Amino acid sequence: MDRESKVKPLAQGALMAAVTVLLALINMYVPFLGVVAIFVLPVPVVLVQLRFGMRQALLTAIVSGVLLVALVGPVEALLLFSFFGLIGLSFGYAFRRGFSPAWAFMAGTVAVSISWAISMLMTFLVLRLSPLDMMNQMYEAMTGAFALYERWNLVAPEARAQLLAAWDLMRDHVYHILPASFVIGAAASSYLTYQLIRPVLGRLGHRVEPFPAFSQWKAPSYFILGLVAELALAFTYPRHGSEVLRALGSNIGTIVRITFAVMGVSLTSWLLQRWGVHKLVRMVALGYLVFHPWLQQVAMLVGAFDAAVDYRRNLRRDGKR
C-alpha cells in the first residue's frame, strides 16, 4: 500500500508533464488553439499540486521543462517553463491553501510579472533588444513606410509629419509608463488565466471559488493615496526636474486611474441592474462607457468616489432603514 501511494503521484505527475508538453506544442504551432492553450497551460501543474502538494508539482514542472528543451530548444523551453511553472505553482499553492480569489489573483499577477521579466531578459540577452529598442525599430519601419507612401502620393507630407509627431509623443509616454503597462498587462493575464482554469479544475473535481460578479467589484479605499502621491510628484517634478520622479508619478497614476476606471464601470453596471435596465442595453451602455475617452474620465472619478465612500454599501444600509 505504501509503494502504491508513492507510485501513484509519480505516474500522475508524468502524465501531467506529458499533457503540459502537448499544450505547449499546441501553443507554439497551432495558431488559433494556441491562444487558449497558453492560458490553460498551468492547469496540469495546478492539478498535481492540489492532489499531491508542492514537491510533486515542482517535479512535474521540471520534467515538463526538460522534455521541452529536447523538443523546442532551451530558449523557448525556458520561456514556456517560466510561464506554466511559476503561474501553475502560484495558483496551485493559493488554491490548496484556500486563498480568496483576490489573493489568488494577486499571487498569479506576481507570477506573470516574473515570467514576463524573464522573457524580456532572455530577449535582451539573446537578441540584444530592449523594449525601447523594439519601439525604435518600429519607429524606423514606420518612417520608411511613410516615405515610400509619400513617394507614391498615398500620404501627404503634412499627414506624415503629424503621424510621426503623434508617434513620438506616444513613444515618450509609453517609455515612462512601461512598468505600469507591465503590471496592468500581468494583472489582465492573471485574471484571464484564473477564469479559464477554474472551470477546467471544476470538471476534474476541484472546486475553485469564483470571482465576485463584476457589478460587485470595488477598489480598496487606500487606492486614493495613489492619486495623492501622483499629485504630490507632479508638483515636485518641476522643481527638481528629476525624470525618476516624473516616471514614478506617471506609473502610479496610470495604475490607479485604470483601476478606478474599471471600478467606475463596475458601479455603473450595478446601478443599471438596480434600475432594471435590460441586459442588452446595459452591455451597449457599458461598452460606450469603456471606449468613449471623455466618459472614461468620468468612470475613473466615479470609481474613486466609490472607493472613498463605498456607495453600494451605504445605499443598501439606507434602504434597510
C-alpha positions as YAML, in Angstrom:
chain: A
units: angstrom
residues:
- id: 1
  name: MET
  ca: [0.00, 0.00, 0.00]
- id: 2
  name: ASP
  ca: [2.88, 2.33, 0.85]
- id: 3
  name: ARG
  ca: [4.50, 1.59, -2.50]
- id: 4
  name: GLU
  ca: [1.23, 2.28, -4.30]
- id: 5
  name: SER
  ca: [0.90, 5.62, -2.52]
- id: 6
  name: LYS
  ca: [4.34, 6.58, -3.84]
- id: 7
  name: VAL
  ca: [3.88, 5.29, -7.39]
- id: 8
  name: LYS
  ca: [0.52, 6.98, -7.99]
- id: 9
  name: PRO
  ca: [1.80, 10.57, -7.59]
- id: 10
  name: LEU
  ca: [4.76, 9.81, -9.85]
- id: 11
  name: ALA
  ca: [2.53, 8.27, -12.52]
- id: 12
  name: GLN
  ca: [0.07, 11.16, -12.45]
- id: 13
  name: GLY
  ca: [2.95, 13.64, -12.41]
- id: 14
  name: ALA
  ca: [4.44, 12.02, -15.52]
- id: 15
  name: LEU
  ca: [1.04, 12.11, -17.23]
- id: 16
  name: MET
  ca: [0.54, 15.77, -16.35]
- id: 17
  name: ALA
  ca: [4.05, 16.56, -17.61]
- id: 18
  name: ALA
  ca: [3.13, 14.99, -20.95]
- id: 19
  name: VAL
  ca: [-0.11, 17.00, -21.07]
- id: 20
  name: THR
  ca: [1.85, 20.18, -20.30]
- id: 21
  name: VAL
  ca: [4.26, 19.49, -23.16]
- id: 22
  name: LEU
  ca: [1.33, 18.82, -25.53]
- id: 23
  name: LEU
  ca: [-0.34, 22.12, -24.57]
- id: 24
  name: ALA
  ca: [2.98, 23.95, -25.02]
- id: 25
  name: LEU
  ca: [3.42, 22.50, -28.51]
- id: 26
  name: ILE
  ca: [-0.17, 23.47, -29.40]
- id: 27
  name: ASN
  ca: [0.58, 26.98, -28.19]
- id: 28
  name: MET
  ca: [3.65, 27.18, -30.41]
- id: 29
  name: TYR
  ca: [2.42, 25.50, -33.59]
- id: 30
  name: VAL
  ca: [-1.40, 25.75, -33.73]
- id: 31
  name: PRO
  ca: [-2.32, 29.45, -34.20]
- id: 32
  name: PHE
  ca: [-5.94, 29.57, -33.09]
- id: 33
  name: LEU
  ca: [-5.90, 26.89, -30.39]
- id: 34
  name: GLY
  ca: [-2.63, 28.32, -29.11]
- id: 35
  name: VAL
  ca: [-4.40, 31.46, -27.87]
- id: 36
  name: VAL
  ca: [-6.44, 29.35, -25.45]
- id: 37
  name: ALA
  ca: [-3.69, 26.81, -24.76]
- id: 38
  name: ILE
  ca: [-1.35, 29.42, -23.29]
- id: 39
  name: PHE
  ca: [-3.89, 30.27, -20.58]
- id: 40
  name: VAL
  ca: [-4.69, 26.66, -19.64]
- id: 41
  name: LEU
  ca: [-1.02, 25.64, -19.82]
- id: 42
  name: PRO
  ca: [-0.60, 25.87, -15.99]
- id: 43
  name: VAL
  ca: [-3.55, 23.51, -15.34]
- id: 44
  name: PRO
  ca: [-1.54, 20.24, -15.10]
- id: 45
  name: VAL
  ca: [0.89, 21.74, -12.57]
- id: 46
  name: VAL
  ca: [-2.02, 23.22, -10.58]
- id: 47
  name: LEU
  ca: [-3.80, 19.86, -10.63]
- id: 48
  name: VAL
  ca: [-0.75, 17.95, -9.38]
- id: 49
  name: GLN
  ca: [-0.25, 20.47, -6.57]
- id: 50
  name: LEU
  ca: [-3.88, 20.24, -5.47]
- id: 51
  name: ARG
  ca: [-3.67, 16.44, -5.31]
- id: 52
  name: PHE
  ca: [-0.12, 15.77, -4.14]
- id: 53
  name: GLY
  ca: [1.45, 19.01, -2.93]
- id: 54
  name: MET
  ca: [4.19, 21.46, -3.89]
- id: 55
  name: ARG
  ca: [7.06, 18.96, -4.15]
- id: 56
  name: GLN
  ca: [5.32, 16.78, -6.74]
- id: 57
  name: ALA
  ca: [4.07, 19.83, -8.67]
- id: 58
  name: LEU
  ca: [7.59, 21.26, -8.83]
- id: 59
  name: LEU
  ca: [8.91, 17.92, -10.09]
- id: 60
  name: THR
  ca: [6.19, 17.84, -12.77]
- id: 61
  name: ALA
  ca: [7.08, 21.35, -13.92]
- id: 62
  name: ILE
  ca: [10.80, 20.48, -14.10]
- id: 63
  name: VAL
  ca: [10.16, 17.28, -16.08]
- id: 64
  name: SER
  ca: [7.95, 19.25, -18.49]
- id: 65
  name: GLY
  ca: [10.71, 21.82, -18.93]
- id: 66
  name: VAL
  ca: [13.35, 19.15, -19.62]
- id: 67
  name: LEU
  ca: [11.13, 17.50, -22.24]
- id: 68
  name: LEU
  ca: [10.54, 20.88, -23.90]
- id: 69
  name: VAL
  ca: [14.29, 21.53, -24.06]
- id: 70
  name: ALA
  ca: [14.64, 18.36, -26.13]
- id: 71
  name: LEU
  ca: [11.70, 19.24, -28.37]
- id: 72
  name: VAL
  ca: [11.86, 23.01, -28.97]
- id: 73
  name: GLY
  ca: [15.26, 24.14, -27.68]
- id: 74
  name: PRO
  ca: [16.48, 25.73, -24.45]
- id: 75
  name: VAL
  ca: [15.37, 29.33, -25.03]
- id: 76
  name: GLU
  ca: [11.77, 28.53, -25.97]
- id: 77
  name: ALA
  ca: [11.62, 25.90, -23.23]
- id: 78
  name: LEU
  ca: [12.78, 28.38, -20.59]
- id: 79
  name: LEU
  ca: [10.21, 30.95, -21.71]
- id: 80
  name: LEU
  ca: [7.40, 28.39, -21.56]
- id: 81
  name: PHE
  ca: [8.65, 26.93, -18.27]
- id: 82
  name: SER
  ca: [8.74, 30.38, -16.65]
- id: 83
  name: PHE
  ca: [5.08, 30.77, -17.57]
- id: 84
  name: PHE
  ca: [3.45, 27.44, -16.73]
- id: 85
  name: GLY
  ca: [5.86, 26.65, -13.90]
- id: 86
  name: LEU
  ca: [5.62, 29.92, -11.96]
- id: 87
  name: ILE
  ca: [1.93, 30.51, -12.60]
- id: 88
  name: GLY
  ca: [0.96, 26.88, -12.03]
- id: 89
  name: LEU
  ca: [2.85, 26.71, -8.73]
- id: 90
  name: SER
  ca: [1.46, 30.09, -7.59]
- id: 91
  name: PHE
  ca: [-2.17, 29.30, -8.38]
- id: 92
  name: GLY
  ca: [-1.79, 25.75, -7.09]
- id: 93
  name: TYR
  ca: [-0.43, 27.00, -3.77]
- id: 94
  name: ALA
  ca: [-3.19, 29.61, -3.49]
- id: 95
  name: PHE
  ca: [-5.96, 27.10, -4.27]
- id: 96
  name: ARG
  ca: [-4.54, 24.41, -1.98]
- id: 97
  name: ARG
  ca: [-4.28, 26.91, 0.90]
- id: 98
  name: GLY
  ca: [-7.80, 28.20, 0.33]
- id: 99
  name: PHE
  ca: [-6.85, 31.74, -0.63]
- id: 100
  name: SER
  ca: [-9.66, 34.10, -1.61]
- id: 101
  name: PRO
  ca: [-9.99, 34.87, -5.35]
- id: 102
  name: ALA
  ca: [-8.45, 38.30, -4.76]
- id: 103
  name: TRP
  ca: [-5.32, 36.88, -3.10]
- id: 104
  name: ALA
  ca: [-5.04, 34.07, -5.65]
- id: 105
  name: PHE
  ca: [-5.28, 36.72, -8.39]
- id: 106
  name: MET
  ca: [-2.50, 38.73, -6.71]
- id: 107
  name: ALA
  ca: [-0.29, 35.63, -6.50]
- id: 108
  name: GLY
  ca: [-0.93, 34.97, -10.18]
- id: 109
  name: THR
  ca: [-0.13, 38.58, -11.08]
- id: 110
  name: VAL
  ca: [3.23, 38.39, -9.32]
- id: 111
  name: ALA
  ca: [3.99, 35.10, -11.10]
- id: 112
  name: VAL
  ca: [3.06, 36.52, -14.52]
- id: 113
  name: SER
  ca: [5.19, 39.61, -13.85]
- id: 114
  name: ILE
  ca: [8.23, 37.46, -13.01]
- id: 115
  name: SER
  ca: [7.57, 35.30, -16.08]
- id: 116
  name: TRP
  ca: [7.41, 38.33, -18.36]
- id: 117
  name: ALA
  ca: [10.53, 39.79, -16.76]
- id: 118
  name: ILE
  ca: [12.38, 36.54, -17.56]
- id: 119
  name: SER
  ca: [11.03, 36.73, -21.13]
- id: 120
  name: MET
  ca: [12.25, 40.31, -21.55]
- id: 121
  name: LEU
  ca: [15.64, 39.41, -20.07]
- id: 122
  name: MET
  ca: [16.01, 36.46, -22.45]
- id: 123
  name: THR
  ca: [15.04, 38.68, -25.39]
- id: 124
  name: PHE
  ca: [17.73, 41.15, -24.37]
- id: 125
  name: LEU
  ca: [20.41, 38.50, -23.78]
- id: 126
  name: VAL
  ca: [19.71, 36.51, -26.96]
- id: 127
  name: LEU
  ca: [18.62, 39.21, -29.41]
- id: 128
  name: ARG
  ca: [20.18, 42.21, -27.63]
- id: 129
  name: LEU
  ca: [16.85, 44.00, -27.83]
- id: 130
  name: SER
  ca: [15.28, 46.03, -25.03]
- id: 131
  name: PRO
  ca: [11.63, 47.21, -25.15]
- id: 132
  name: LEU
  ca: [12.89, 50.67, -26.12]
- id: 133
  name: ASP
  ca: [14.98, 49.16, -28.94]
- id: 134
  name: MET
  ca: [11.87, 47.38, -30.23]
- id: 135
  name: MET
  ca: [9.94, 50.65, -30.21]
- id: 136
  name: ASN
  ca: [12.79, 52.38, -32.06]
- id: 137
  name: GLN
  ca: [12.78, 49.63, -34.69]
- id: 138
  name: MET
  ca: [9.03, 50.08, -35.11]
- id: 139
  name: TYR
  ca: [9.59, 53.82, -35.48]
- id: 140
  name: GLU
  ca: [12.23, 53.29, -38.17]
- id: 141
  name: ALA
  ca: [9.94, 50.88, -40.02]
- id: 142
  name: MET
  ca: [7.08, 53.40, -39.86]
- id: 143
  name: THR
  ca: [9.35, 56.19, -41.11]
- id: 144
  name: GLY
  ca: [10.46, 54.08, -44.07]
- id: 145
  name: ALA
  ca: [6.89, 53.05, -44.87]
- id: 146
  name: PHE
  ca: [5.63, 56.64, -44.76]
- id: 147
  name: ALA
  ca: [8.49, 57.77, -47.01]
- id: 148
  name: LEU
  ca: [7.52, 55.09, -49.52]
- id: 149
  name: TYR
  ca: [3.82, 56.04, -49.34]
- id: 150
  name: GLU
  ca: [4.72, 59.69, -49.82]
- id: 151
  name: ARG
  ca: [6.77, 58.80, -52.91]
- id: 152
  name: TRP
  ca: [3.72, 57.01, -54.30]
- id: 153
  name: ASN
  ca: [1.48, 60.00, -53.41]
- id: 154
  name: LEU
  ca: [-0.54, 57.90, -51.00]
- id: 155
  name: VAL
  ca: [0.18, 60.13, -47.98]
- id: 156
  name: ALA
  ca: [0.52, 63.91, -47.93]
- id: 157
  name: PRO
  ca: [3.74, 65.30, -46.35]
- id: 158
  name: GLU
  ca: [1.66, 67.14, -43.72]
- id: 159
  name: ALA
  ca: [-0.15, 63.96, -42.72]
- id: 160
  name: ARG
  ca: [3.17, 62.08, -42.49]
- id: 161
  name: ALA
  ca: [4.61, 64.76, -40.22]
- id: 162
  name: GLN
  ca: [1.53, 64.72, -37.98]
- id: 163
  name: LEU
  ca: [1.51, 60.92, -37.68]
- id: 164
  name: LEU
  ca: [5.22, 60.75, -36.85]
- id: 165
  name: ALA
  ca: [4.84, 63.55, -34.29]
- id: 166
  name: ALA
  ca: [1.97, 61.66, -32.66]
- id: 167
  name: TRP
  ca: [4.12, 58.52, -32.60]
- id: 168
  name: ASP
  ca: [6.98, 60.45, -30.98]
- id: 169
  name: LEU
  ca: [4.61, 61.67, -28.27]
- id: 170
  name: MET
  ca: [3.21, 58.18, -27.70]
- id: 171
  name: ARG
  ca: [6.68, 56.63, -27.64]
- id: 172
  name: ASP
  ca: [7.83, 59.07, -24.97]
- id: 173
  name: HIS
  ca: [4.67, 58.45, -22.92]
- id: 174
  name: VAL
  ca: [4.87, 54.66, -23.24]
- id: 175
  name: TYR
  ca: [8.54, 54.74, -22.26]
- id: 176
  name: HIS
  ca: [7.67, 56.48, -18.99]
- id: 177
  name: ILE
  ca: [4.75, 54.21, -18.11]
- id: 178
  name: LEU
  ca: [6.35, 50.94, -19.21]
- id: 179
  name: PRO
  ca: [6.39, 49.47, -15.64]
- id: 180
  name: ALA
  ca: [2.71, 50.36, -15.15]
- id: 181
  name: SER
  ca: [1.81, 48.82, -18.51]
- id: 182
  name: PHE
  ca: [3.75, 45.74, -17.43]
- id: 183
  name: VAL
  ca: [1.80, 45.42, -14.17]
- id: 184
  name: ILE
  ca: [-1.59, 46.07, -15.80]
- id: 185
  name: GLY
  ca: [-0.88, 43.51, -18.53]
- id: 186
  name: ALA
  ca: [0.22, 40.95, -15.93]
- id: 187
  name: ALA
  ca: [-2.96, 41.55, -13.92]
- id: 188
  name: ALA
  ca: [-5.12, 41.06, -17.02]
- id: 189
  name: SER
  ca: [-3.26, 37.85, -17.90]
- id: 190
  name: SER
  ca: [-3.61, 36.55, -14.33]
- id: 191
  name: TYR
  ca: [-7.35, 37.25, -14.37]
- id: 192
  name: LEU
  ca: [-7.89, 35.50, -17.72]
- id: 193
  name: THR
  ca: [-5.83, 32.52, -16.59]
- id: 194
  name: TYR
  ca: [-7.84, 32.26, -13.35]
- id: 195
  name: GLN
  ca: [-11.15, 32.43, -15.21]
- id: 196
  name: LEU
  ca: [-10.12, 29.81, -17.78]
- id: 197
  name: ILE
  ca: [-8.56, 27.25, -15.43]
- id: 198
  name: ARG
  ca: [-11.35, 27.46, -12.83]
- id: 199
  name: PRO
  ca: [-14.00, 25.58, -14.89]
- id: 200
  name: VAL
  ca: [-11.36, 23.09, -16.08]
- id: 201
  name: LEU
  ca: [-10.41, 22.27, -12.49]
- id: 202
  name: GLY
  ca: [-14.10, 22.09, -11.60]
- id: 203
  name: ARG
  ca: [-14.65, 19.37, -14.20]
- id: 204
  name: LEU
  ca: [-11.70, 17.49, -12.73]
- id: 205
  name: GLY
  ca: [-13.27, 17.51, -9.28]
- id: 206
  name: HIS
  ca: [-11.61, 20.54, -7.68]
- id: 207
  name: ARG
  ca: [-13.88, 23.46, -6.88]
- id: 208
  name: VAL
  ca: [-12.24, 26.87, -7.11]
- id: 209
  name: GLU
  ca: [-14.12, 29.84, -5.69]
- id: 210
  name: PRO
  ca: [-15.30, 32.17, -8.46]
- id: 211
  name: PHE
  ca: [-14.61, 35.88, -8.60]
- id: 212
  name: PRO
  ca: [-17.42, 38.14, -7.35]
- id: 213
  name: ALA
  ca: [-19.76, 39.38, -10.07]
- id: 214
  name: PHE
  ca: [-18.27, 42.31, -11.98]
- id: 215
  name: SER
  ca: [-21.01, 44.60, -10.66]
- id: 216
  name: GLN
  ca: [-19.68, 43.97, -7.11]
- id: 217
  name: TRP
  ca: [-16.07, 44.95, -7.75]
- id: 218
  name: LYS
  ca: [-14.68, 47.79, -5.64]
- id: 219
  name: ALA
  ca: [-11.20, 49.24, -5.20]
- id: 220
  name: PRO
  ca: [-9.75, 49.43, -1.67]
- id: 221
  name: SER
  ca: [-10.09, 52.86, -0.08]
- id: 222
  name: TYR
  ca: [-6.30, 53.19, 0.31]
- id: 223
  name: PHE
  ca: [-6.00, 53.41, -3.50]
- id: 224
  name: ILE
  ca: [-6.99, 57.07, -3.04]
- id: 225
  name: LEU
  ca: [-3.48, 57.58, -1.71]
- id: 226
  name: GLY
  ca: [-2.22, 56.73, -5.20]
- id: 227
  name: LEU
  ca: [-3.91, 59.83, -6.61]
- id: 228
  name: VAL
  ca: [-2.48, 61.90, -3.75]
- id: 229
  name: ALA
  ca: [1.01, 60.54, -4.50]
- id: 230
  name: GLU
  ca: [0.60, 61.29, -8.20]
- id: 231
  name: LEU
  ca: [-0.37, 64.90, -7.48]
- id: 232
  name: ALA
  ca: [2.48, 65.33, -4.99]
- id: 233
  name: LEU
  ca: [5.02, 64.03, -7.50]
- id: 234
  name: ALA
  ca: [3.53, 66.21, -10.26]
- id: 235
  name: PHE
  ca: [4.14, 69.31, -8.10]
- id: 236
  name: THR
  ca: [7.61, 68.11, -7.07]
- id: 237
  name: TYR
  ca: [8.87, 67.24, -10.57]
- id: 238
  name: PRO
  ca: [9.05, 70.84, -12.00]
- id: 239
  name: ARG
  ca: [11.19, 71.96, -9.04]
- id: 240
  name: HIS
  ca: [13.73, 69.16, -9.20]
- id: 241
  name: GLY
  ca: [13.46, 68.20, -12.87]
- id: 242
  name: SER
  ca: [14.03, 64.55, -11.98]
- id: 243
  name: GLU
  ca: [12.94, 62.10, -14.67]
- id: 244
  name: VAL
  ca: [12.71, 59.43, -11.95]
- id: 245
  name: LEU
  ca: [10.04, 61.46, -10.11]
- id: 246
  name: ARG
  ca: [8.20, 62.07, -13.36]
- id: 247
  name: ALA
  ca: [8.23, 58.37, -14.27]
- id: 248
  name: LEU
  ca: [7.22, 57.34, -10.74]
- id: 249
  name: GLY
  ca: [4.24, 59.70, -10.74]
- id: 250
  name: SER
  ca: [3.18, 58.60, -14.23]
- id: 251
  name: ASN
  ca: [3.30, 54.92, -13.32]
- id: 252
  name: ILE
  ca: [1.44, 55.29, -10.03]
- id: 253
  name: GLY
  ca: [-1.16, 57.47, -11.73]
- id: 254
  name: THR
  ca: [-1.63, 55.05, -14.63]
- id: 255
  name: ILE
  ca: [-2.22, 52.04, -12.38]
- id: 256
  name: VAL
  ca: [-4.58, 53.88, -10.03]
- id: 257
  name: ARG
  ca: [-6.55, 55.63, -12.77]
- id: 258
  name: ILE
  ca: [-7.12, 52.48, -14.78]
- id: 259
  name: THR
  ca: [-8.15, 50.64, -11.61]
- id: 260
  name: PHE
  ca: [-10.64, 53.37, -10.73]
- id: 261
  name: ALA
  ca: [-11.96, 53.46, -14.30]
- id: 262
  name: VAL
  ca: [-12.69, 49.71, -14.15]
- id: 263
  name: MET
  ca: [-14.39, 50.13, -10.77]
- id: 264
  name: GLY
  ca: [-16.42, 53.03, -12.13]
- id: 265
  name: VAL
  ca: [-17.72, 50.78, -14.90]
- id: 266
  name: SER
  ca: [-18.49, 48.16, -12.22]
- id: 267
  name: LEU
  ca: [-20.53, 50.64, -10.18]
- id: 268
  name: THR
  ca: [-22.37, 51.76, -13.33]
- id: 269
  name: SER
  ca: [-23.20, 48.12, -14.09]
- id: 270
  name: TRP
  ca: [-24.56, 47.68, -10.56]
- id: 271
  name: LEU
  ca: [-26.72, 50.81, -10.85]
- id: 272
  name: LEU
  ca: [-28.12, 49.76, -14.23]
- id: 273
  name: GLN
  ca: [-29.02, 46.35, -12.79]
- id: 274
  name: ARG
  ca: [-30.63, 48.00, -9.78]
- id: 275
  name: TRP
  ca: [-32.75, 50.20, -12.07]
- id: 276
  name: GLY
  ca: [-33.89, 47.16, -14.05]
- id: 277
  name: VAL
  ca: [-32.25, 48.13, -17.34]
- id: 278
  name: HIS
  ca: [-32.38, 45.36, -19.96]
- id: 279
  name: LYS
  ca: [-29.16, 43.31, -20.23]
- id: 280
  name: LEU
  ca: [-28.59, 44.17, -23.91]
- id: 281
  name: VAL
  ca: [-28.99, 47.89, -23.18]
- id: 282
  name: ARG
  ca: [-26.59, 47.54, -20.23]
- id: 283
  name: MET
  ca: [-23.96, 45.93, -22.44]
- id: 284
  name: VAL
  ca: [-24.23, 48.69, -25.04]
- id: 285
  name: ALA
  ca: [-24.08, 51.41, -22.40]
- id: 286
  name: LEU
  ca: [-21.07, 49.86, -20.65]
- id: 287
  name: GLY
  ca: [-19.30, 49.36, -23.97]
- id: 288
  name: TYR
  ca: [-19.84, 53.03, -24.82]
- id: 289
  name: LEU
  ca: [-18.57, 53.98, -21.38]
- id: 290
  name: VAL
  ca: [-15.40, 51.92, -21.85]
- id: 291
  name: PHE
  ca: [-14.48, 53.21, -25.31]
- id: 292
  name: HIS
  ca: [-15.51, 56.88, -25.08]
- id: 293
  name: PRO
  ca: [-12.44, 58.94, -24.00]
- id: 294
  name: TRP
  ca: [-14.39, 61.58, -22.04]
- id: 295
  name: LEU
  ca: [-16.61, 59.02, -20.32]
- id: 296
  name: GLN
  ca: [-13.52, 57.04, -19.31]
- id: 297
  name: GLN
  ca: [-12.50, 60.01, -17.17]
- id: 298
  name: VAL
  ca: [-15.99, 60.13, -15.67]
- id: 299
  name: ALA
  ca: [-15.77, 56.40, -14.88]
- id: 300
  name: MET
  ca: [-12.41, 56.98, -13.18]
- id: 301
  name: LEU
  ca: [-13.90, 59.70, -10.94]
- id: 302
  name: VAL
  ca: [-16.91, 57.50, -10.15]
- id: 303
  name: GLY
  ca: [-14.59, 54.62, -9.20]
- id: 304
  name: ALA
  ca: [-12.54, 56.90, -6.93]
- id: 305
  name: PHE
  ca: [-15.73, 58.20, -5.31]
- id: 306
  name: ASP
  ca: [-16.95, 54.65, -4.68]
- id: 307
  name: ALA
  ca: [-13.60, 53.66, -3.14]
- id: 308
  name: ALA
  ca: [-13.83, 56.61, -0.76]
- id: 309
  name: VAL
  ca: [-17.46, 56.25, 0.39]
- id: 310
  name: ASP
  ca: [-18.47, 52.65, -0.57]
- id: 311
  name: TYR
  ca: [-21.61, 53.88, -2.30]
- id: 312
  name: ARG
  ca: [-23.24, 50.47, -2.75]
- id: 313
  name: ARG
  ca: [-22.90, 49.54, 0.91]
- id: 314
  name: ASN
  ca: [-24.29, 52.88, 2.08]
- id: 315
  name: LEU
  ca: [-27.20, 52.63, -0.35]
- id: 316
  name: ARG
  ca: [-28.10, 49.14, 0.89]
- id: 317
  name: ARG
  ca: [-27.86, 50.29, 4.51]
- id: 318
  name: ASP
  ca: [-30.09, 53.28, 3.82]
- id: 319
  name: GLY
  ca: [-32.58, 51.01, 2.08]
- id: 320
  name: LYS
  ca: [-32.91, 48.83, 5.20]
- id: 321
  name: ARG
  ca: [-33.83, 51.73, 7.43]
...
